[in-house]
Amino acid sequence: MTTETTETLADLVAAEDVLLFVNAAITATGQREFRSDADEQRLSLDFLHAYVRVNYRRVYAATLALDINDHNAAHMVHGLLAHAGDATAAQRRTEGRLIAARLARMAPQRVYRLFRALRAAGVNNRRTRAIVRDWLAARPDLGHDAVKYRAGLKAAARHTHLRLDTTDPGAGGELGAFLFRPGTLPRYRHPLLDAWRRAHYEQGAVGDLPFTVAEGFAARRGMEREAFLERMAPRMTRLERLRTREERAEGRPGPPPDVDLAVMPLTRLALYVLALDREERGRRRAELTGALRTAARRAAGPHAGSWGRVAAVLDDSYSSSGSGVKRRRPLAVALACHHLLEALAAPGAYTGLWTSGARDPLLVVPWGPTPLGLRILDALERGPDRLVVVSDGWDNAPPGLAGEVLRVWRTRIDPERRTSAVHVNPVYDAEGFDVRRLSPAVPTAGIRDAEDLPALVELAQFSEGRTGPAELYAYLDRQVARFTGAGPRGAER
C-alpha cells in the first residue's frame, strides 16, 4: 500500500469520524431516550467528545459553528478551555472566536451553568477568565442577571476574580454589594435590585421582578395564583405566557388568553400542539394548523417552493413517544418536518406518509410498529424529486425491509439518482455512537429541530460518498467564517 493510499484512507476515516460526531452533537443531550437510559447516553457522549477532541481538535472546535444543540456546545467549550495546553497559539485564537460566538447565541442560564462547571473543575486559565469577562461585559443588563441568575453570576465573578462594579457601571456600582454583601445598602438605584430587596417585605414589589423570580416570592407569601398570573402577564416572556396559558384560562368562558403561536419556533410549536389532547387539537384545528404553516413558511425562508416534488415518510410509531424527559420529541420533529417539507415543496407537490397510516397530521399519536419499508415503497411509487425519511431508524415491520428497498432502488432502479434521498434521525443511539442508519445507500443526518432540515440535507451529502474529505473541510471553513464573521481562513483543518 502506497503512502498516498494510506493518507487517503486516513482522510476518509477522519471525515467519517467527524460526521459521526456532528450527528451526535446535533441529536444527543445526555438524557434518557426510548431505548437507552441517561447514564448510557452520557457515557457514550463523553467518550465521543474526548475521542474527537484529542484526535481532531481543529475540526472539533469548528463544529461549534454548526447547528449543534446547547448541551454539546457547552460540553465542547468546557473541553477546549480545560485542555487549552493541547492547542497551538493559532488554534487558540480560532477557538476563542468560535467560543465567543457560540456563547453569545446560547441561553444565559446555560452559559452560567457552564461557568459553574468550569469553577467546579478548577478551570481558571487566562483565556477562560477573558472569555467570562467579555461575555459578562456584553450582557445587556447585569442587574437583571444578578436577580434572575444570582447564583450563576456570583459564581462566575468569584471564580474569575472579576470586579462586577467596573464591568457594569450601569448598575451604579451596586452589583458587588448586592451579590456579596447583601443588606449593607439601605436601597439600590438599579430598579430590579431594589425591587428584589423590597419584595422581601412588600408584596407590591413582587410584580416588578422577572416572572421566574417573582414565582418564588409569590409562593412564599401565599399569593393567589390566578391573581398573580394576571398581574405578571405583561412581564412574561413568550414561552412563559405559553406555559401558563391554560392555567390563566381555567374557569373562564371562551378561549384561553391570546398568545401568538405563529411567532414560536416550529419544533417548539409542534411540541406544544402534541401536548394537547386530541379533542382540543380538533377543536382548535384552524388556529393550530395555521400557526404550524406560518412557522413552517418562516423556517423555509428563501428555500420555500424550491424542492420540487417531495415525498416524506414520517415515523409516528410507539417509539416516537420518546422518554419521560424528552416526551414526544421524535414525534414533534416529524410533525414539524411534515409542515416544513410542505412549505419547501412546489405548490401541491408534497406527500406525507405516516408509518401508522394516519391521514390527519394534527391528530397523530405515538402508536404501533415501524413499517418504514412499506411506506418508502409507497413514497417512491409517486416518483418524487426528493424523498425524506424522518425516523429513529428502528425498522421492524418487517425488520430490515427499508434498507433492502433503498439498496435495490438505488442500485437497480435509480442508479442515476434522479430522486435524491435523505434520512434524518432525531434520536441518538448510545450503543452505536451515532444516529441509527437505514441503509448505506442513503445518507443519514442527525436532527434536533426541524428548522435545521435544509442545512442538514446539505451536510448529509458528505456521508453519501460522492464528496471527499476536502469538500467537508471546505464546508466547515465556510461555516466557521460565517459564524464568526471572519475571513475565508476562519477555520483551520
ROGU-835180 format. One record per residue (C-alpha): residue in three letters; x negated, y, z. Coordinates in steps of 0.2 Angstrom, whole numbers, padded with zeros to 4 digits, always signed. Example, Ala and Ser with C-alpha at 12.3 -4.5 7.8 and 13.67 -1.06 7.14 Angstrom:
2
Ala-0062-0022+0039/Ser-0068-0005+0036/
This chain:
493
Met+0000+0000+0000/Thr-0007+0017-0005/Thr-0009+0032+0006/Glu+0003+0041-0004/Thr+0016+0027-0002/Thr+0013+0027+0017/Glu+0016+0046+0018/Thr+0032+0045+0008/Leu+0039+0031+0019/Ala+0034+0041+0034/Asp+0043+0056+0027/Leu+0059+0046+0024/Val+0058+0039+0041/Ala+0056+0056+0049/Ala+0071+0063+0038/Glu+0082+0048+0044/Asp+0077+0051+0062/Val+0081+0070+0061/Leu+0098+0066+0053/Leu+0102+0054+0066/Phe+0098+0067+0080/Val+0108+0080+0071/Asn+0124+0069+0071/Ala+0121+0065+0090/Ala+0118+0084+0093/Ile+0135+0088+0085/Thr+0146+0075+0092/Ala+0139+0069+0109/Thr+0142+0078+0125/Gly+0136+0066+0138/Gln+0154+0062+0143/Arg+0164+0046+0143/Glu+0171+0041+0126/Phe+0184+0027+0122/Arg+0171+0013+0121/Ser+0157+0019+0132/Asp+0155+0027+0149/Ala+0147+0044+0154/Asp+0131+0035+0160/Glu+0128+0026+0144/Gln+0131+0042+0134/Arg+0119+0052+0145/Leu+0105+0039+0144/Ser+0107+0037+0126/Leu+0107+0056+0123/Asp+0092+0059+0135/Phe+0081+0046+0125/Leu+0086+0053+0109/His+0081+0071+0114/Ala+0064+0065+0121/Tyr+0060+0055+0106/Val+0064+0069+0093/Arg+0056+0082+0103/Val+0040+0073+0106/Asn+0038+0066+0088/Tyr+0046+0081+0078/Arg+0046+0096+0089/Arg+0047+0108+0074/Val+0062+0101+0067/Tyr+0069+0098+0084/Ala+0069+0116+0088/Ala+0076+0120+0070/Thr+0091+0110+0074/Leu+0096+0124+0086/Ala+0101+0134+0070/Leu+0114+0121+0065/Asp+0132+0119+0071/Ile+0127+0108+0086/Asn+0138+0109+0102/Asp+0133+0119+0118/His+0129+0104+0128/Asn+0115+0098+0117/Ala+0109+0116+0113/Ala+0107+0118+0132/His+0098+0102+0133/Met+0086+0107+0119/Val+0082+0124+0126/His+0078+0116+0143/Gly+0066+0103+0135/Leu+0057+0116+0124/Leu+0054+0128+0139/Ala+0050+0113+0151/His+0037+0107+0139/Ala+0030+0123+0132/Gly+0012+0117+0133/Asp+0016+0104+0119/Ala+0019+0118+0106/Thr+0007+0129+0096/Ala+0007+0148+0098/Ala+0016+0149+0081/Gln+0029+0136+0086/Arg+0032+0145+0102/Arg+0036+0161+0093/Thr+0048+0152+0081/Glu+0056+0143+0096/Gly+0058+0160+0106/Arg+0068+0167+0092/Leu+0079+0152+0090/Ile+0082+0151+0109/Ala+0087+0169+0110/Ala+0099+0167+0095/Arg+0107+0151+0102/Leu+0109+0158+0120/Ala+0117+0174+0113/Arg+0130+0163+0105/Met+0134+0151+0120/Ala+0147+0154+0133/Pro+0139+0164+0148/Gln+0144+0151+0160/Arg+0134+0138+0151/Val+0119+0149+0150/Tyr+0120+0152+0169/Arg+0121+0133+0171/Leu+0106+0131+0161/Phe+0096+0144+0171/Arg+0101+0135+0187/Ala+0095+0119+0179/Leu+0078+0127+0175/Arg+0077+0133+0193/Ala+0080+0115+0199/Ala+0067+0108+0188/Gly+0054+0121+0193/Val+0053+0128+0175/Asn+0046+0146+0178/Asn+0033+0149+0165/Arg+0031+0167+0157/Arg+0041+0163+0142/Thr+0056+0156+0152/Arg+0056+0172+0163/Ala+0055+0183+0147/Ile+0070+0174+0139/Val+0080+0175+0155/Arg+0076+0194+0157/Asp+0080+0198+0139/Trp+0097+0188+0139/Leu+0102+0197+0155/Ala+0097+0214+0148/Ala+0108+0210+0133/Arg+0124+0206+0143/Pro+0137+0220+0141/Asp+0141+0222+0160/Leu+0131+0213+0173/Gly+0143+0220+0186/His+0156+0209+0178/Asp+0144+0194+0178/Ala+0140+0197+0197/Val+0158+0195+0201/Lys+0163+0181+0189/Tyr+0147+0171+0188/Arg+0140+0176+0205/Ala+0130+0160+0209/Gly+0123+0159+0192/Leu+0117+0177+0191/Lys+0110+0176+0209/Ala+0100+0160+0205/Ala+0093+0167+0189/Ala+0087+0183+0197/Arg+0079+0174+0211/His+0070+0161+0201/Thr+0063+0173+0189/His+0059+0187+0202/Leu+0070+0199+0192/Arg+0075+0216+0199/Leu+0093+0217+0193/Asp+0095+0236+0198/Thr+0082+0241+0184/Thr+0089+0228+0172/Asp+0106+0236+0173/Pro+0106+0254+0178/Gly+0124+0255+0173/Ala+0128+0246+0189/Gly+0122+0261+0199/Gly+0108+0251+0207/Glu+0120+0241+0217/Leu+0118+0223+0210/Gly+0104+0219+0221/Ala+0114+0224+0237/Phe+0129+0215+0230/Leu+0121+0199+0227/Phe+0108+0198+0241/Arg+0113+0210+0254/Pro+0132+0209+0255/Gly+0140+0221+0267/Thr+0126+0233+0268/Leu+0135+0246+0257/Pro+0152+0253+0263/Arg+0158+0254+0245/Tyr+0152+0252+0227/Arg+0153+0264+0212/His+0155+0250+0200/Pro+0174+0246+0199/Leu+0173+0227+0199/Leu+0160+0226+0213/Asp+0171+0237+0223/Ala+0187+0228+0219/Trp+0179+0212+0225/Arg+0174+0220+0241/Arg+0192+0227+0244/Ala+0200+0210+0238/His+0194+0203+0255/Tyr+0207+0213+0265/Glu+0218+0222+0252/Gln+0230+0212+0241/Gly+0232+0225+0228/Ala+0214+0224+0223/Val+0216+0206+0218/Gly+0224+0212+0202/Asp+0208+0221+0197/Leu+0197+0206+0196/Pro+0194+0194+0182/Phe+0208+0180+0182/Thr+0197+0165+0187/Val+0190+0175+0202/Ala+0207+0183+0207/Glu+0215+0165+0207/Gly+0204+0160+0222/Phe+0209+0176+0231/Ala+0227+0173+0227/Ala+0227+0155+0234/Arg+0218+0160+0250/Arg+0231+0174+0253/Gly+0246+0163+0249/Met+0252+0175+0235/Glu+0267+0169+0225/Arg+0260+0160+0209/Glu+0274+0167+0197/Ala+0272+0185+0203/Phe+0253+0183+0202/Leu+0253+0176+0184/Glu+0264+0190+0179/Arg+0253+0203+0186/Met+0237+0196+0179/Ala+0243+0193+0161/Pro+0236+0209+0154/Arg+0219+0204+0161/Met+0219+0186+0155/Thr+0208+0180+0140/Arg+0217+0172+0126/Leu+0213+0155+0132/Glu+0219+0159+0150/Arg+0235+0165+0143/Leu+0237+0149+0133/Arg+0233+0138+0148/Thr+0246+0147+0159/Arg+0259+0149+0145/Glu+0271+0136+0150/Glu+0269+0139+0169/Arg+0273+0158+0166/Ala+0288+0152+0156/Glu+0295+0140+0169/Gly+0313+0144+0174/Arg+0315+0157+0161/Pro+0328+0157+0147/Gly+0322+0157+0129/Pro+0304+0154+0123/Pro+0288+0155+0133/Pro+0279+0172+0134/Asp+0271+0176+0117/Val+0254+0170+0113/Asp+0247+0172+0096/Leu+0242+0154+0092/Ala+0236+0158+0075/Val+0221+0168+0081/Met+0215+0152+0090/Pro+0200+0141+0083/Leu+0208+0127+0073/Thr+0202+0112+0083/Arg+0206+0120+0099/Leu+0224+0124+0092/Ala+0226+0106+0087/Leu+0221+0100+0105/Tyr+0235+0112+0111/Val+0248+0105+0099/Leu+0244+0087+0104/Ala+0245+0091+0122/Leu+0264+0095+0119/Asp+0276+0081+0120/Arg+0284+0076+0103/Glu+0301+0083+0107/Glu+0293+0100+0110/Arg+0282+0099+0094/Gly+0298+0095+0084/Arg+0307+0110+0092/Arg+0293+0122+0089/Arg+0289+0115+0071/Ala+0289+0131+0062/Glu+0278+0140+0075/Leu+0265+0126+0077/Thr+0264+0122+0058/Gly+0262+0140+0053/Ala+0249+0143+0066/Leu+0239+0127+0061/Arg+0240+0133+0042/Thr+0235+0150+0046/Ala+0220+0145+0057/Ala+0215+0132+0043/Arg+0215+0146+0029/Arg+0204+0157+0040/Ala+0192+0142+0043/Ala+0192+0138+0025/Gly+0186+0156+0020/Pro+0179+0158+0003/His+0180+0139+0000/Ala+0199+0139+0000/Gly+0206+0130-0015/Ser+0189+0126-0022/Trp+0188+0107-0019/Gly+0200+0101-0032/Arg+0210+0086-0029/Val+0207+0080-0011/Ala+0212+0063-0003/Ala+0209+0061+0016/Val+0210+0045+0027/Leu+0214+0051+0044/Asp+0212+0040+0060/Asp+0227+0040+0072/Ser+0223+0023+0079/Tyr+0224+0020+0098/Ser+0205+0024+0100/Ser+0209+0041+0094/Ser+0216+0044+0111/Gly+0198+0047+0117/Ser+0195+0046+0135/Gly+0200+0054+0152/Val+0188+0069+0150/Lys+0190+0070+0131/Arg+0208+0067+0129/Arg+0215+0066+0111/Arg+0199+0074+0105/Pro+0196+0062+0090/Leu+0215+0064+0085/Ala+0214+0083+0087/Val+0199+0083+0075/Ala+0208+0073+0062/Leu+0224+0084+0064/Ala+0213+0100+0061/Cys+0204+0092+0047/His+0221+0087+0039/His+0226+0106+0038/Leu+0209+0112+0034/Leu+0207+0100+0019/Glu+0225+0105+0013/Ala+0218+0123+0013/Leu+0202+0118+0004/Ala+0210+0108-0010/Ala+0218+0115-0025/Pro+0236+0121-0023/Gly+0247+0105-0022/Ala+0232+0093-0024/Tyr+0230+0086-0007/Thr+0235+0070+0000/Gly+0233+0065+0018/Leu+0235+0047+0023/Trp+0236+0042+0042/Thr+0230+0025+0047/Ser+0246+0022+0056/Gly+0256+0026+0040/Ala+0263+0042+0049/Arg+0272+0054+0037/Asp+0273+0069+0049/Pro+0256+0076+0054/Leu+0264+0086+0068/Leu+0271+0071+0077/Val+0256+0060+0076/Val+0251+0050+0092/Pro+0236+0038+0095/Trp+0244+0021+0091/Gly+0239+0004+0083/Pro+0224-0003+0074/Thr+0212+0005+0062/Pro+0216-0002+0044/Leu+0203+0010+0036/Gly+0200-0001+0021/Leu+0218-0002+0016/Arg+0220+0017+0017/Ile+0204+0020+0007/Leu+0211+0009-0007/Asp+0227+0020-0006/Ala+0217+0036-0007/Leu+0206+0030-0021/Glu+0221+0025-0032/Arg+0226+0043-0033/Gly+0209+0047-0042/Pro+0204+0062-0031/Asp+0189+0073-0034/Arg+0184+0071-0016/Leu+0188+0058-0003/Val+0186+0062+0015/Val+0187+0049+0029/Val+0189+0056+0047/Ser+0187+0041+0059/Asp+0177+0034+0073/Gly+0172+0021+0061/Trp+0179+0006+0070/Asp+0187-0003+0055/Asn+0196-0018+0062/Ala+0212-0022+0052/Pro+0203-0032+0045/Pro+0186-0029+0051/Gly+0173-0023+0038/Leu+0186-0021+0024/Ala+0182-0002+0022/Gly+0163-0005+0020/Glu+0167-0018+0007/Val+0179-0007-0003/Leu+0167+0008-0003/Arg+0152-0003-0008/Val+0162-0011-0023/Trp+0170+0006-0028/Arg+0153+0015-0028/Thr+0143+0001-0036/Arg+0155-0006-0049/Ile+0170+0006-0051/Asp+0162+0023-0049/Pro+0143+0022-0051/Glu+0143+0039-0060/Arg+0150+0046-0043/Arg+0164+0055-0052/Thr+0173+0055-0035/Ser+0162+0062-0020/Ala+0165+0054-0004/Val+0160+0058+0014/His+0164+0050+0031/Val+0165+0062+0046/Asn+0165+0054+0063/Pro+0169+0064+0079/Val+0163+0050+0091/Tyr+0145+0047+0096/Asp+0140+0028+0098/Ala+0129+0027+0113/Glu+0123+0010+0109/Gly+0118+0014+0091/Phe+0111+0032+0095/Asp+0121+0039+0081/Val+0139+0040+0075/Arg+0146+0024+0068/Arg+0145+0022+0049/Leu+0157+0014+0037/Ser+0145+0009+0023/Pro+0128+0014+0016/Ala+0136+0018+0000/Val+0145+0034+0008/Pro+0136+0047+0019/Thr+0142+0049+0037/Ala+0141+0065+0047/Gly+0145+0068+0065/Ile+0158+0082+0068/Arg+0165+0090+0083/Asp+0175+0105+0077/Ala+0185+0103+0060/Glu+0179+0121+0056/Asp+0162+0114+0053/Leu+0168+0102+0039/Pro+0161+0112+0024/Ala+0144+0114+0031/Leu+0144+0096+0037/Val+0148+0090+0019/Glu+0133+0099+0013/Leu+0122+0091+0027/Ala+0129+0074+0024/Gln+0121+0073+0006/Phe+0104+0071+0014/Ser+0109+0054+0021/Glu+0115+0048+0004/Gly+0098+0045-0003/Arg+0099+0056-0018/Thr+0089+0070-0010/Gly+0072+0069-0001/Pro+0064+0075+0015/Ala+0058+0091+0006/Glu+0076+0096+0002/Leu+0081+0093+0020/Tyr+0067+0103+0027/Ala+0070+0117+0015/Tyr+0088+0117+0021/Leu+0083+0118+0039/Asp+0071+0133+0034/Arg+0086+0142+0026/Gln+0097+0139+0041/Val+0084+0145+0053/Ala+0081+0161+0043/Arg+0100+0164+0043/Phe+0102+0160+0061/Thr+0088+0171+0067/Gly+0088+0184+0054/Ala+0070+0180+0050/Gly+0062+0180+0033/Pro+0061+0165+0022/Arg+0047+0157+0033/Gly+0059+0157+0048/Ala+0056+0138+0052/Glu+0040+0128+0052/Arg+0040+0110+0047/
